[in-house]
Amino acid sequence: MNKIGSKSLIIMKNTIYLLIIFLIFCFNSCVGEDSPNINILELDKFPMREGTHWVYSVSDSIKNINDTLIVSILGDTMLTNNKPVKIWEYKYSDKVDTLFANISGDTVFFYQGTIELYFEKLKIIFPLQDDKTWETNVGEANVNSNKFVKVPAISTVCYSVTIYPSHFPNSAGEDKYFISSNLGIIKYTGSIWSTLVSNSYHFTVWELINFSVK
């Protein structure tokens, strides 16, 4: 190959290298500007609108049942301390429970009981992100992100909020909520056992099978 041919080949190779570098730079720039941070879930991505409902399959080891649970956000009301809340109805095949949900700052509180007499059942502090922790009235909550979860209704990346109850003597367990952006809680697992009694392990599992988010 003559000198002119060699020089042309070198120029062509350098041009290709520069083009590849340029394309890589453009791709990284687009990802940096347009892709959301999937390690953080903000409060505005947690559904709280009236008319939203979720349908779960429910398994319970103690009751030895497989049931269906429909969770619906019915509307607004006020607790006795003038705290505005959303009414969340939990409808099983044989009973109906009610929780009251309130947003205060960066926190979602769920209360159980009545309008006149209620107590905190669950507290979720946003944004959700890896290794975030906070104290609840039953124990410490810990967050892990990027958990791929498959349930009958959907397969998606979730943020798992695990609460380790620590205020009950001679017992252990955990409550784990799998929360997906714009969908809310798509799965729940709860377990508890006594440290004094053998074969006392009890678990409950909810898995999303249908939903309508407003």
N, C-alpha and C positions, 0 to 999 in steps of 0.2 A: 504494500500500500504506500502511495507517495505521501509527501509531507502535507499536501493540500487536503488529501483524503483523511489523514490522521487528525489534522486540525479541525476539520468539519465534524468528525466523530466526537471529538472532545467537547466542542461547542454544543452539539446535540445532547450529550450526556449531562452537561452542566445545566442546560435548559430544562431537561426533564427533572433533575434534582430540585431546581428552583421552583418548578411548577408543583411538585409534590409537597415541598415545604410550605408553599403558599396555600395549597388546599387544606393542609393540616391546620395551619393558622386560622383559616376562615372557619373550619369546622369547630375548633375549640372556642373561637369567639362567639359563634352562634349558640353553642351549648351553654357557655357562661352567661349569656344575656337572656336566653329564652327558657331554659330549663329550670323548673322550680327546685328548691332544696327539698329533696324527698326525706331528709332526716328531721324535718320540722313540720309539725301539724298545728296550724293556727286555730284559734277559737272559732273564727268565722266559717271553718270547714266542718264544724260539728252541727248536725241538723237540729233545729229547735223550732221549726215552724208548725203551726196548727195544720192538721190534715195529714201530716206525715205518719206513716205506720210501717211496722216491720212484722213479719211472721217468722217464728222460729220453731224448729223441732226441739223438743225437750226430752232429755233422758235423766232419770234420777235413780240412783242405785239403791237407796233405802226404800223408796216407795215402789220400786220395780215397775216404773211406768214409762211409756213413751207417749208424750202429749204434744199438743200444739199450743203455742203461746202467741197472742196478737198484742203487740205494744202499739198504742196510738197516742198521739199528742192531740188532746181534745180542745184545749183553749186556755184561757187565762183565769186566774182567781187571785185572792189576796189572803195571806196568812194573818193571824191575829196581831202581829207586830207591823202590819202594813207592808209586809214584804211581798212584792209581786212575783207570782210563780206560774209556770206552765203545768197543766194537769196531764200526767202521763198515766194512761190506763193499761193495766196488765191483765189480759183476759185469757184465762185457762179454760179447759173444757168444763171444769166443775167449780170455778170461783173467779172472782174479779178483785184485783188489788189496785191500789192507786199510789203513785208517787208524785211529789211536787218538785219541779225543777226550777232552779233560780240561777241566773248569771249575775255574779258580783265581781266586777273588775275582770281579772283573767281566769276566774274560777267558775266551774259549773258545780252546783250543789244539788244533790237529790235528797229529799226529805221523805220520811215515812211516818204515817200516823194520820191525824186529822188536822183540819185547819186550826183548831183550838190547841191541840197537843201533838207535837211532832218532834222527831229527832233526825239527826243527820245519818243517812245511810251510805252515801257515796260522795266523794269529793274528787274532782279532776281539775288539775291546774294546767292551763295552757300557757305557751305552746308546748306540745309534746315533743320531746327530743331524747336522744340516747342518754341513759344513765341519770336522767332527772329524777329526783326523789322529793317526797313531801310527807308530812305526817297527817294521818286521818284519825278519826275518833276510835278506830279499832286497831291501827297499826300503820306501818310504813308502806308507802306506795313507791314503786320503781317502774321506770319506762324503758322499753327497748323498741327500736324502730326497725324498719325493713324486714319484718317478719312476713314471709309469703304464706297466706292462709287460703285454703280451699274449703268452701262450704257449698251446699247445694245451689245457692243463688248466684254465687260469684267466686272468682279466684282473684285475689288482689294482695297488694302489699299493705300491711297493717302496722299499727303502733300498739304494742301490748302494754297495758297498765296492770301490773301485778301488785296486789295488796296482801301483805303478810300479817294476819291477825296476831297480835302479841298481848292482848289484854284478857285472854281467857286461860285460866289455870288448867294445867294437865291436858292441854289440847294443842294441836298444830294444824296447819292447813294454808291454803292460799285461795284468793279470788283473782281471776285473770280476765280482763276485758280486752278484746281485740277490736281496735277502733280504726276504721278506714276513712280517708278523706271524703267528705260530702255524703257518706253513707251512714256514719255513726258506728254503733256496736254491731259487728257482724257475727261475733261469736263470744260466748262466755263459758268459762269453766270454773267450777268451784269445788274445793275439796276440804275435808276436815276429818280429823281422827283424834282419838283419845290416846294419850301416852300411858294410860292405866289399864286400858282394855284391849285385848287382842282382837283382830278382825273387826275393827271399828271404822274402817275407812269408808267414807261416804263421798260420792262425787255427783255433781250435776253438770250437764252440758247443754248449752243452747247453740243452735246453728241456724243461720239465716236461710230461709227457703223462698222468701218473697219479700218485696218491699215497694213502697211508693214514697219517695222523698220530695217534699214541696220546696 
